[in-house]
Amino acid sequence: MIFVTVGTLEQQFNRLIKEVDRLKGTGAIDQEVFIQTGYSDFEPQNCQWSKF
């Protein structure tokens, strides 16, 4: 499992989240991925995720 966390800093990390989601979608990442998106407004389509 890969866990991506961006913490609680009030900044968006959309580029990181989009890239991890893209890699998961293309099959480059074959493990389960969970992303804590924080204040980012991008919603991953290929990974499990939660705001906080």
GIPEJO-V986224 format. One record per pair of residues at least 24 apart in sequence whose ideal C-beta (glycine too) atoms are under 7 Angstrom apart, sorted by the first residue. I is the first residue (numbers start at 0). J is the second residue. If there is no record, write none. Layout:
<<I:J> <I:J>>
//
This chain:
<<0:30> <0:31> <0:33> <1:28> <1:30> <1:32> <2:33> <3:32> <3:34> <3:35> <4:35> <5:35> <5:36> <5:37> <5:39> <6:37> <7:37> <7:51> <9:38> <10:38> <11:38> <11:39> <11:40> <12:37> <12:39> <13:39> <13:40> <13:41> <16:41> <16:43> <17:41> <19:46> <20:44> <20:45> <20:46>>
//
